[in-house]
Amino acid sequence: MYAESINKLIAELQKLPGIGPKSAQRLAFHLLGSSKKDIEELILAIREAKEKVKYCSICYNLTDIDPCKICSDESRDSRLLCVVAEPKDLVAIERSGVYNGKYHVLGGVISPLDGIEPESLRVKELLVRLGKNSVKEVVLAINPTTEGEVTTIYLTKLIKPLGVNLTRIAYGLPIGADMDYADPATLSKALEGRREVA
């Protein structure tokens, strides 16, 4: 149906996460209808991000300065360390505006079916950071998927013997949700995480 160059553009766009054939088609036609200046700016932004963005040498968040802004921020509580799977999880927690500690990004979760073993993650680097004795509490903020739970159990076995206070974020019903629509696992976690009413 389309010219070969359009088909190629659609195929490349489909490689992006969450982009199916129809979305790729819409994006392709949007790009084709954009000005040459807009396309050049997009290309430049992609190239610049690919060349400048790297992992922070301390927390392994994506950054264009090393160490990253969070690790460099002296006002943050360095005794509190939040462990997340991916940089996007760190961003989600930062967006909440309630956490003022430091982070450690594992780079994924344990998933043997996908070839991701504990050695593939930044677990050794986490243990080195914990060995410096400045961290008093580790908060595990890993998604409650099967792989996330396996990762949490694995990390718990390694961190507990170090004598560091180990916590994990609570899971349960989101604000404004209707219990009729909650799945059993979510309700179970909500009940497990219950606390006394003040």
MARLUM-773924 format. One record per residue (C-alpha): residue number from 0; y negated, x negated, z. Coordinates in steps of 0.02 Angstrom, whole numbers, plus 50000, padded with zeros to 5 digits. Example, Ala and Ser with C-alpha at 12.3 -4.5 7.8 and 13.67 -1.06 7.14 Angstrom:
<pts>
[pt 0; [50225; 49385; 50390]]
[pt 1; [50053; 49316; 50357]]
</pts>
This chain:
<pts>
[pt 0; [50000; 50000; 50000]]
[pt 1; [49875; 49865; 50050]]
[pt 2; [49823; 49701; 49972]]
[pt 3; [49928; 49554; 50031]]
[pt 4; [49784; 49479; 50134]]
[pt 5; [49761; 49645; 50226]]
[pt 6; [49948; 49657; 50262]]
[pt 7; [49941; 49479; 50329]]
[pt 8; [49793; 49521; 50442]]
[pt 9; [49882; 49677; 50508]]
[pt 10; [50040; 49575; 50541]]
[pt 11; [49942; 49443; 50638]]
[pt 12; [49851; 49574; 50742]]
[pt 13; [50017; 49656; 50786]]
[pt 14; [50066; 49495; 50874]]
[pt 15; [49937; 49533; 51008]]
[pt 16; [50006; 49617; 51166]]
[pt 17; [49991; 49807; 51166]]
[pt 18; [49945; 49816; 50983]]
[pt 19; [50062; 49921; 50878]]
[pt 20; [50056; 49951; 50689]]
[pt 21; [49924; 50088; 50696]]
[pt 22; [49810; 49993; 50815]]
[pt 23; [49829; 49836; 50710]]
[pt 24; [49781; 49936; 50556]]
[pt 25; [49626; 50007; 50642]]
[pt 26; [49574; 49835; 50703]]
[pt 27; [49601; 49760; 50530]]
[pt 28; [49490; 49890; 50447]]
[pt 29; [49360; 49870; 50584]]
[pt 30; [49356; 49682; 50554]]
[pt 31; [49346; 49707; 50365]]
[pt 32; [49198; 49823; 50390]]
[pt 33; [49108; 49701; 50507]]
[pt 34; [48969; 49586; 50449]]
[pt 35; [49008; 49406; 50406]]
[pt 36; [48899; 49353; 50555]]
[pt 37; [49003; 49459; 50676]]
[pt 38; [49165; 49385; 50607]]
[pt 39; [49096; 49208; 50623]]
[pt 40; [49047; 49242; 50804]]
[pt 41; [49221; 49310; 50841]]
[pt 42; [49303; 49157; 50763]]
[pt 43; [49186; 49042; 50860]]
[pt 44; [49222; 49131; 51025]]
[pt 45; [49410; 49118; 50998]]
[pt 46; [49399; 48935; 50948]]
[pt 47; [49284; 48892; 51094]]
[pt 48; [49396; 48980; 51220]]
[pt 49; [49551; 48893; 51151]]
[pt 50; [49466; 48722; 51160]]
[pt 51; [49374; 48737; 51326]]
[pt 52; [49481; 48848; 51438]]
[pt 53; [49612; 48756; 51542]]
[pt 54; [49702; 48777; 51707]]
[pt 55; [49612; 48733; 51868]]
[pt 56; [49693; 48577; 51943]]
[pt 57; [49697; 48660; 52115]]
[pt 58; [49738; 48846; 52096]]
[pt 59; [49793; 48854; 51912]]
[pt 60; [49674; 48994; 51867]]
[pt 61; [49602; 48990; 51691]]
[pt 62; [49433; 48903; 51692]]
[pt 63; [49311; 48803; 51587]]
[pt 64; [49261; 48691; 51734]]
[pt 65; [49379; 48595; 51849]]
[pt 66; [49398; 48637; 51989]]
[pt 67; [49360; 48820; 51955]]
[pt 68; [49214; 48914; 52034]]
[pt 69; [49326; 48993; 52166]]
[pt 70; [49404; 48828; 52222]]
[pt 71; [49230; 48747; 52225]]
[pt 72; [49152; 48887; 52327]]
[pt 73; [49131; 48819; 52505]]
[pt 74; [49089; 48991; 52573]]
[pt 75; [49266; 49053; 52539]]
[pt 76; [49396; 49045; 52678]]
[pt 77; [49513; 48901; 52633]]
[pt 78; [49631; 48951; 52775]]
[pt 79; [49678; 49107; 52676]]
[pt 80; [49782; 49085; 52517]]
[pt 81; [49826; 49229; 52402]]
[pt 82; [49975; 49196; 52287]]
[pt 83; [49973; 49291; 52122]]
[pt 84; [50083; 49284; 51967]]
[pt 85; [49950; 49276; 51830]]
[pt 86; [49762; 49244; 51813]]
[pt 87; [49737; 49429; 51771]]
[pt 88; [49803; 49473; 51945]]
[pt 89; [49674; 49358; 52023]]
[pt 90; [49537; 49445; 51923]]
[pt 91; [49600; 49616; 51984]]
[pt 92; [49590; 49561; 52166]]
[pt 93; [49418; 49482; 52140]]
[pt 94; [49356; 49645; 52064]]
[pt 95; [49397; 49734; 52228]]
[pt 96; [49265; 49628; 52316]]
[pt 97; [49359; 49627; 52482]]
[pt 98; [49452; 49460; 52475]]
[pt 99; [49360; 49299; 52518]]
[pt 100; [49499; 49170; 52524]]
[pt 101; [49570; 49050; 52395]]
[pt 102; [49709; 49079; 52267]]
[pt 103; [49866; 49003; 52194]]
[pt 104; [49924; 49062; 52022]]
[pt 105; [50113; 49043; 51997]]
[pt 106; [50109; 49062; 51809]]
[pt 107; [50233; 49206; 51804]]
[pt 108; [50378; 49278; 51903]]
[pt 109; [50561; 49231; 51914]]
[pt 110; [50653; 49314; 51770]]
[pt 111; [50820; 49232; 51723]]
[pt 112; [50844; 49352; 51577]]
[pt 113; [50682; 49283; 51501]]
[pt 114; [50728; 49104; 51545]]
[pt 115; [50601; 49093; 51687]]
[pt 116; [50679; 49003; 51835]]
[pt 117; [50589; 48952; 51996]]
[pt 118; [50566; 48777; 51924]]
[pt 119; [50464; 48854; 51781]]
[pt 120; [50334; 48916; 51905]]
[pt 121; [50205; 48821; 52009]]
[pt 122; [50305; 48836; 52169]]
[pt 123; [50310; 48648; 52207]]
[pt 124; [50121; 48642; 52191]]
[pt 125; [50107; 48788; 52312]]
[pt 126; [50217; 48700; 52440]]
[pt 127; [50111; 48542; 52424]]
[pt 128; [49954; 48644; 52461]]
[pt 129; [50038; 48725; 52611]]
[pt 130; [50094; 48554; 52674]]
[pt 131; [49913; 48502; 52698]]
[pt 132; [49905; 48615; 52853]]
[pt 133; [49735; 48693; 52813]]
[pt 134; [49813; 48860; 52760]]
[pt 135; [49845; 48980; 52904]]
[pt 136; [49895; 49136; 52805]]
[pt 137; [49978; 49162; 52637]]
[pt 138; [49957; 49332; 52556]]
[pt 139; [50089; 49372; 52426]]
[pt 140; [50007; 49484; 52295]]
[pt 141; [50145; 49499; 52166]]
[pt 142; [50181; 49658; 52069]]
[pt 143; [50325; 49761; 52143]]
[pt 144; [50434; 49748; 51988]]
[pt 145; [50615; 49689; 52001]]
[pt 146; [50560; 49514; 51948]]
[pt 147; [50412; 49521; 52067]]
[pt 148; [50524; 49567; 52213]]
[pt 149; [50645; 49425; 52171]]
[pt 150; [50496; 49305; 52167]]
[pt 151; [50430; 49372; 52332]]
[pt 152; [50600; 49351; 52418]]
[pt 153; [50616; 49174; 52348]]
[pt 154; [50442; 49124; 52409]]
[pt 155; [50470; 49205; 52579]]
[pt 156; [50626; 49097; 52607]]
[pt 157; [50525; 48941; 52566]]
[pt 158; [50364; 48982; 52660]]
[pt 159; [50429; 49063; 52821]]
[pt 160; [50503; 48899; 52891]]
[pt 161; [50333; 48814; 52870]]
[pt 162; [50260; 48916; 53013]]
[pt 163; [50121; 48991; 52906]]
[pt 164; [50077; 49174; 52935]]
[pt 165; [50152; 49263; 52784]]
[pt 166; [50093; 49435; 52728]]
[pt 167; [50104; 49539; 52570]]
[pt 168; [49989; 49669; 52499]]
[pt 169; [50033; 49849; 52538]]
[pt 170; [50098; 49965; 52402]]
[pt 171; [50089; 50151; 52393]]
[pt 172; [49989; 50298; 52330]]
[pt 173; [49825; 50263; 52240]]
[pt 174; [49671; 50353; 52304]]
[pt 175; [49652; 50522; 52220]]
[pt 176; [49837; 50530; 52172]]
[pt 177; [49943; 50686; 52195]]
[pt 178; [50107; 50658; 52289]]
[pt 179; [50196; 50779; 52173]]
[pt 180; [50180; 50650; 52033]]
[pt 181; [50227; 50496; 52134]]
[pt 182; [50396; 50417; 52101]]
[pt 183; [50518; 50391; 52247]]
[pt 184; [50490; 50201; 52253]]
[pt 185; [50301; 50223; 52269]]
[pt 186; [50321; 50352; 52408]]
[pt 187; [50446; 50240; 52495]]
[pt 188; [50323; 50093; 52493]]
[pt 189; [50182; 50208; 52551]]
[pt 190; [50286; 50263; 52701]]
[pt 191; [50340; 50083; 52741]]
[pt 192; [50158; 50027; 52739]]
[pt 193; [50095; 50165; 52852]]
[pt 194; [49979; 50117; 52996]]
[pt 195; [49903; 50198; 53148]]
[pt 196; [49756; 50314; 53118]]
[pt 197; [49599; 50244; 53200]]
</pts>
